[in-house]
């Protein structure tokens, strides 16, 4: 479920995307996910497993920029998880750490390149 309060906590705009993502969890290891929105501070994922709020995780995905493909590795914490109508899960991740180049890529409006 989405709540107005959750969206008001965002400090940066998210871009709607559809990016294959690898979600790494301490309990299950890597699993497939799809990023559906993205910013330098967080992302929304759709995945086949529930990820309870508070669970630390890592995500890895590639984006296309004007300079070619760029892999982004980031670490974060699940902030919410909700069952979707297709019985998959929408997981909100607050990104807490990533390399400086990845952060710059996501902060500087280069996100429009990810939509291609």
Secondary structure, DSSP 8 states (H G I E B T S, - for coil): ---HHHHHT-SS--EEEEEEEEEEETTTEEEEEEEEEE-SSEEEEEESS---TT-EEEEEEEEEETTEEEEEEEEEEEEEEEE-TTS-EEEEEEEEEE-HHHHHHHHTTGGGGGG-
